[in-house]
Amino acid sequence: MPNQFDKILKEIVNDVIDTLISRVIGLKVIKIERLEAKLQITDEREADYVLKVTTEDDAVFVLHIEFQSTNYAKMPRRELRYWLILTDIYELPIIQYVFYIGNEPLSMRDNISSPTTNHKYNLVNMKDIDCETFLKSNKPEEIVIAILCDYTKKGVKIFIQQILQRIKDLVPEGTLRGKYIRQVEVLSQLRNLQNEVCKEAEDMAVIWDIEKDVRFRQGLEKGLEKGLEQGLEKGREEGLLEGIELAVNIKFGTEGLAVMDKIKNIKDISNLEKIKGIILKSENIQELMGMIGAMNN
Protein backbone atom coordinates (compact mmCIF):
# COMPACT_ATOMS: atom_id res chain seq x y z
CA MET A 1 0.00 0.00 0.00
CA PRO A 2 1.30 3.52 -0.71
CA ASN A 3 2.34 5.55 2.32
CA GLN A 4 -0.40 8.20 2.02
CA PHE A 5 -3.18 5.62 2.34
CA ASP A 6 -1.37 3.00 4.44
CA LYS A 7 -2.42 4.34 7.84
CA ILE A 8 -6.07 4.95 6.93
CA LEU A 9 -6.47 1.58 5.21
CA LYS A 10 -4.91 -0.33 8.08
CA GLU A 11 -7.15 1.47 10.59
CA ILE A 12 -10.21 0.45 8.60
CA VAL A 13 -9.22 -3.01 7.40
CA ASN A 14 -8.20 -4.12 10.88
CA ASP A 15 -11.89 -3.84 11.81
CA VAL A 16 -13.36 -5.34 8.62
CA ILE A 17 -10.88 -8.06 7.66
CA ASP A 18 -13.38 -10.73 8.76
CA THR A 19 -16.01 -9.17 6.47
CA LEU A 20 -13.66 -9.19 3.47
CA ILE A 21 -12.86 -12.83 4.16
CA SER A 22 -16.50 -13.91 4.52
CA ARG A 23 -18.38 -11.67 2.05
CA VAL A 24 -15.78 -11.03 -0.64
CA ILE A 25 -13.45 -14.02 -0.54
CA GLY A 26 -16.33 -16.30 0.51
CA LEU A 27 -14.60 -18.37 3.20
CA LYS A 28 -16.62 -19.82 6.07
CA VAL A 29 -14.16 -19.22 8.86
CA ILE A 30 -14.41 -20.26 12.50
CA LYS A 31 -11.00 -19.00 13.64
CA ILE A 32 -8.53 -16.32 12.53
CA GLU A 33 -5.10 -15.89 14.09
CA ARG A 34 -2.94 -12.88 13.21
CA LEU A 35 0.61 -13.90 12.27
CA GLU A 36 3.81 -11.86 12.09
CA ALA A 37 3.75 -9.73 8.94
CA LYS A 38 7.45 -8.79 8.95
CA LEU A 39 9.21 -11.54 7.05
CA GLN A 40 12.99 -11.54 7.31
CA ILE A 41 15.16 -13.92 5.34
CA THR A 42 18.12 -12.09 3.73
CA ASP A 43 16.14 -8.86 3.65
CA GLU A 44 13.01 -7.73 5.45
CA ARG A 45 9.61 -7.63 3.74
CA GLU A 46 6.38 -6.55 5.40
CA ALA A 47 3.13 -8.01 4.14
CA ASP A 48 -0.17 -6.24 4.68
CA TYR A 49 -1.98 -9.15 6.34
CA VAL A 50 -0.82 -12.65 7.20
CA LEU A 51 -3.50 -14.72 8.92
CA LYS A 52 -3.74 -18.32 10.06
CA VAL A 53 -7.26 -19.38 9.14
CA THR A 54 -9.37 -22.34 10.22
CA THR A 55 -12.54 -22.95 8.19
CA GLU A 56 -15.77 -24.74 9.07
CA ASP A 57 -14.57 -27.89 7.30
CA ASP A 58 -11.40 -27.93 9.47
CA ALA A 59 -9.06 -26.73 6.72
CA VAL A 60 -6.08 -24.80 8.14
CA PHE A 61 -3.96 -22.51 5.97
CA VAL A 62 -2.20 -19.16 5.86
CA LEU A 63 -4.20 -16.38 4.20
CA HIS A 64 -1.97 -13.64 2.80
CA ILE A 65 -3.74 -10.40 1.79
CA GLU A 66 -2.26 -7.35 0.06
CA PHE A 67 -3.83 -4.04 -1.00
CA GLN A 68 -2.54 -2.39 -4.16
CA SER A 69 -3.49 1.04 -5.54
CA THR A 70 -1.43 0.93 -8.76
CA ASN A 71 -0.99 -1.54 -11.58
CA TYR A 72 2.35 -2.93 -10.45
CA ALA A 73 3.81 -4.97 -13.30
CA LYS A 74 5.97 -7.05 -10.96
CA MET A 75 3.10 -7.99 -8.62
CA PRO A 76 3.11 -11.68 -9.67
CA ARG A 77 6.84 -11.89 -8.90
CA ARG A 78 6.29 -10.18 -5.54
CA GLU A 79 3.49 -12.60 -4.65
CA LEU A 80 5.65 -15.56 -5.61
CA ARG A 81 8.38 -14.26 -3.33
CA TYR A 82 5.92 -13.88 -0.44
CA TRP A 83 4.60 -17.39 -1.11
CA LEU A 84 8.10 -18.87 -0.89
CA ILE A 85 8.91 -17.04 2.35
CA LEU A 86 5.57 -17.85 4.01
CA THR A 87 5.74 -21.50 2.99
CA ASP A 88 9.24 -21.76 4.43
CA ILE A 89 8.22 -20.13 7.74
CA TYR A 90 4.82 -21.71 8.45
CA GLU A 91 4.87 -24.97 6.44
CA LEU A 92 1.16 -24.65 5.71
CA PRO A 93 -0.79 -24.16 2.48
CA ILE A 94 -0.67 -20.50 1.43
CA ILE A 95 -3.65 -18.77 -0.19
CA GLN A 96 -3.01 -15.28 -1.53
CA TYR A 97 -5.35 -12.40 -2.36
CA VAL A 98 -4.49 -8.98 -3.75
CA PHE A 99 -7.24 -6.34 -3.51
CA TYR A 100 -6.80 -3.72 -6.22
CA ILE A 101 -8.13 -0.36 -4.96
CA GLY A 102 -6.78 1.89 -7.71
CA ASN A 103 -8.84 4.04 -10.07
CA GLU A 104 -7.15 3.12 -13.34
CA PRO A 105 -8.46 0.02 -15.17
CA LEU A 106 -6.98 -3.12 -13.70
CA SER A 107 -4.19 -4.44 -15.92
CA MET A 108 -2.04 -6.46 -13.52
CA ARG A 109 -1.60 -10.15 -14.18
CA ASP A 110 -2.61 -12.67 -11.54
CA ASN A 111 0.05 -15.22 -12.40
CA ILE A 112 3.68 -15.74 -13.33
CA SER A 113 4.61 -18.43 -15.80
CA SER A 114 7.87 -19.69 -17.24
CA PRO A 115 9.12 -23.01 -18.62
CA THR A 116 10.09 -24.01 -15.07
CA THR A 117 7.78 -22.03 -12.76
CA ASN A 118 4.06 -21.35 -12.49
CA HIS A 119 2.41 -19.39 -9.69
CA LYS A 120 -1.09 -17.90 -9.41
CA TYR A 121 -2.74 -15.70 -6.82
CA ASN A 122 -6.28 -14.33 -6.47
CA LEU A 123 -6.75 -10.78 -7.78
CA VAL A 124 -9.86 -8.86 -6.69
CA ASN A 125 -10.84 -5.53 -8.22
CA MET A 126 -12.75 -3.55 -5.57
CA LYS A 127 -14.57 -1.72 -8.39
CA ASP A 128 -16.28 -5.01 -9.26
CA ILE A 129 -17.80 -5.39 -5.78
CA ASP A 130 -21.32 -4.03 -5.36
CA CYS A 131 -21.24 -1.16 -2.86
CA GLU A 132 -24.36 -2.58 -1.20
CA THR A 133 -22.09 -5.31 0.21
CA PHE A 134 -20.87 -2.71 2.70
CA LEU A 135 -23.55 0.00 2.64
CA LYS A 136 -26.06 -2.27 4.36
CA SER A 137 -23.68 -2.94 7.25
CA ASN A 138 -24.22 -1.61 10.75
CA LYS A 139 -20.47 -1.13 11.20
CA PRO A 140 -19.25 2.33 10.20
CA GLU A 141 -15.84 0.85 9.29
CA GLU A 142 -17.49 -1.30 6.63
CA ILE A 143 -19.54 1.61 5.29
CA VAL A 144 -16.30 3.55 4.79
CA ILE A 145 -15.00 0.71 2.56
CA ALA A 146 -18.03 1.18 0.28
CA ILE A 147 -16.40 4.27 -1.26
CA LEU A 148 -14.01 1.90 -3.08
CA CYS A 149 -16.76 -0.27 -4.57
CA ASP A 150 -19.04 -0.23 -7.62
CA TYR A 151 -21.65 2.54 -7.41
CA THR A 152 -22.59 2.81 -11.11
CA LYS A 153 -26.21 1.77 -10.48
CA LYS A 154 -26.70 4.70 -8.10
CA GLY A 155 -24.85 7.66 -9.49
CA VAL A 156 -22.17 9.62 -7.63
CA LYS A 157 -24.37 12.06 -5.71
CA ILE A 158 -26.80 9.48 -4.32
CA PHE A 159 -23.95 7.07 -3.56
CA ILE A 160 -21.99 9.58 -1.47
CA GLN A 161 -25.13 10.83 0.26
CA GLN A 162 -25.98 7.27 1.29
CA ILE A 163 -22.50 6.67 2.72
CA LEU A 164 -22.57 9.91 4.72
CA GLN A 165 -26.16 9.39 5.88
CA ARG A 166 -25.40 5.85 7.08
CA ILE A 167 -22.41 7.14 9.06
CA LYS A 168 -24.51 9.98 10.46
CA ASP A 169 -27.26 7.55 11.54
CA LEU A 170 -24.86 5.04 13.10
CA VAL A 171 -22.44 7.45 14.77
CA PRO A 172 -24.24 10.20 16.70
CA GLU A 173 -21.10 11.28 18.55
CA GLY A 174 -19.41 14.05 16.61
CA THR A 175 -15.82 13.06 17.33
CA LEU A 176 -16.17 9.51 16.02
CA ARG A 177 -18.35 10.61 13.12
CA GLY A 178 -15.64 13.07 12.10
CA LYS A 179 -13.09 10.27 12.14
CA TYR A 180 -15.10 8.08 9.76
CA ILE A 181 -15.96 10.95 7.42
CA ARG A 182 -12.28 11.83 7.29
CA GLN A 183 -11.53 8.22 6.31
CA VAL A 184 -14.12 8.37 3.53
CA GLU A 185 -12.59 11.61 2.30
CA VAL A 186 -9.07 10.17 2.20
CA LEU A 187 -10.11 6.97 0.42
CA SER A 188 -12.29 8.95 -2.01
CA GLN A 189 -9.06 10.29 -3.52
CA LEU A 190 -8.53 6.80 -4.93
CA ARG A 191 -11.77 7.29 -6.90
CA ASN A 192 -11.28 10.99 -7.72
CA LEU A 193 -14.35 11.75 -5.60
CA GLN A 194 -12.85 13.95 -2.88
CA ASN A 195 -14.50 17.16 -4.10
CA GLU A 196 -17.90 15.46 -4.21
CA VAL A 197 -17.46 13.96 -0.73
CA CYS A 198 -16.45 17.32 0.77
CA LYS A 199 -19.37 19.13 -0.88
CA GLU A 200 -21.98 16.57 0.19
CA ALA A 201 -20.59 16.42 3.73
CA GLU A 202 -20.91 20.19 3.99
CA ASP A 203 -24.39 20.27 2.44
CA MET A 204 -25.61 17.51 4.75
CA ALA A 205 -24.10 19.16 7.84
CA VAL A 206 -22.26 16.01 8.88
CA ILE A 207 -18.85 17.63 9.21
CA TRP A 208 -17.50 17.45 12.74
CA ASP A 209 -17.59 20.84 14.41
CA ILE A 210 -15.13 20.97 17.31
CA GLU A 211 -17.01 23.91 18.84
CA LYS A 212 -20.18 21.82 19.16
CA ASP A 213 -18.53 18.55 20.16
CA VAL A 214 -19.71 17.24 23.52
CA ARG A 215 -16.29 15.85 24.50
CA PHE A 216 -14.57 19.13 23.64
CA ARG A 217 -17.07 21.16 25.68
CA GLN A 218 -16.67 18.76 28.60
CA GLY A 219 -12.91 19.24 28.47
CA LEU A 220 -13.31 22.99 28.37
CA GLU A 221 -15.78 22.97 31.26
CA LYS A 222 -13.45 20.75 33.28
CA GLY A 223 -10.66 23.23 32.73
CA LEU A 224 -12.86 26.15 33.71
CA GLU A 225 -13.78 24.38 36.95
CA LYS A 226 -10.09 24.11 37.75
CA GLY A 227 -9.89 27.80 37.02
CA LEU A 228 -11.92 28.54 40.16
CA GLU A 229 -8.88 27.50 42.15
CA GLN A 230 -6.03 28.22 39.74
CA GLY A 231 -7.19 31.35 37.95
CA LEU A 232 -9.69 31.64 35.09
CA GLU A 233 -7.15 31.95 32.27
CA LYS A 234 -5.16 28.90 33.39
CA GLY A 235 -8.34 26.85 33.67
CA ARG A 236 -9.43 27.87 30.18
CA GLU A 237 -5.99 26.96 28.85
CA GLU A 238 -6.20 23.46 30.35
CA GLY A 239 -9.68 22.96 28.94
CA LEU A 240 -8.57 24.04 25.47
CA LEU A 241 -5.54 21.75 25.59
CA GLU A 242 -7.67 18.76 26.63
CA GLY A 243 -10.13 19.40 23.80
CA ILE A 244 -7.33 19.96 21.26
CA GLU A 245 -5.62 16.72 22.27
CA LEU A 246 -8.87 14.84 21.74
CA ALA A 247 -9.33 16.49 18.33
CA VAL A 248 -5.80 15.62 17.21
CA ASN A 249 -6.20 12.02 18.36
CA ILE A 250 -9.53 11.57 16.56
CA LYS A 251 -8.36 13.08 13.28
CA PHE A 252 -4.80 11.77 13.07
CA GLY A 253 -4.66 8.86 15.54
CA THR A 254 -1.80 8.27 17.96
CA GLU A 255 0.64 9.62 15.37
CA GLY A 256 -0.86 13.05 15.86
CA LEU A 257 -0.16 13.18 19.57
CA ALA A 258 3.49 13.95 18.85
CA VAL A 259 2.42 17.47 17.92
CA MET A 260 0.95 18.04 21.40
CA ASP A 261 4.41 18.84 22.80
CA LYS A 262 4.54 21.84 20.47
CA ILE A 263 0.98 22.86 21.24
CA LYS A 264 1.57 22.75 25.00
CA ASN A 265 4.34 25.30 24.57
CA ILE A 266 1.78 27.81 23.29
CA LYS A 267 0.59 29.91 26.22
CA ASP A 268 -1.43 32.48 24.30
CA ILE A 269 -5.14 31.67 24.65
CA SER A 270 -5.98 33.33 21.32
CA ASN A 271 -3.46 31.10 19.53
CA LEU A 272 -4.91 28.02 21.19
CA GLU A 273 -8.33 29.10 19.93
CA LYS A 274 -6.90 29.35 16.39
CA ILE A 275 -5.50 25.82 16.59
CA LYS A 276 -9.02 24.37 16.65
CA GLY A 277 -9.55 25.67 13.11
CA ILE A 278 -6.08 24.63 12.01
CA ILE A 279 -6.76 21.01 13.01
CA LEU A 280 -9.87 20.91 10.84
CA LYS A 281 -8.08 22.45 7.84
CA SER A 282 -4.91 20.35 8.01
CA GLU A 283 -4.78 17.55 5.43
CA ASN A 284 -2.06 15.59 7.24
CA ILE A 285 0.04 15.60 10.39
CA GLN A 286 3.03 17.19 8.61
CA GLU A 287 0.93 20.17 7.56
CA LEU A 288 -0.44 20.55 11.10
CA MET A 289 3.03 20.41 12.64
CA GLY A 290 4.26 23.03 10.18
CA MET A 291 1.47 25.43 11.11
CA ILE A 292 2.00 24.86 14.84
CA GLY A 293 5.74 25.33 14.42
CA ALA A 294 5.16 28.67 12.74
CA MET A 295 3.11 29.78 15.76
CA ASN A 296 5.92 28.88 18.14
CA ASN A 297 8.43 30.98 16.19
Number of C-alpha atoms within 10 A of each C-alpha: 17 11 7 11 15 12 14 18 17 16 13 18 18 11 13 18 15 16 17 16 17 12 12 13 13 10 16 14 17 11 14 16 12 12 14 11 15 13 15 11 10 6 6 9 14 12 17 17 20 21 19 17 20 19 14 11 9 11 10 17 17 24 23 23 19 16 21 16 16 18 17 13 11 11 18 19 16 12 24 19 13 19 20 11 16 20 14 11 12 13 11 14 14 20 15 19 20 19 17 23 22 19 17 12 11 18 10 15 16 17 16 17 11 7 5 5 8 10 14 17 20 14 18 18 18 21 22 11 16 16 23 14 18 24 22 13 15 13 16 25 20 21 25 25 23 27 27 24 20 19 19 11 10 12 10 14 12 13 21 24 17 15 24 26 15 19 24 21 11 14 16 11 13 19 23 16 22 23 19 23 24 22 21 26 20 19 23 22 17 18 16 11 17 16 12 16 26 18 13 18 20 12 11 13 12 18 21 21 15 21 12 11 15 14 18 24 17 14 21 22 17 17 24 22 16 17 18 12 10 12 12 14 15 18 21 21 23 20 24 25 25 19 24 23 19 18 25 22 18 19 24 20 16 10 12 19 18 13 18 17 9 14 21 13 10 17 12 10 15 10 14 20 14 10 20 19 13 15 22 17 11 16 14 13 19 12 14 20 19 12 15 21 13 8 15 12 5
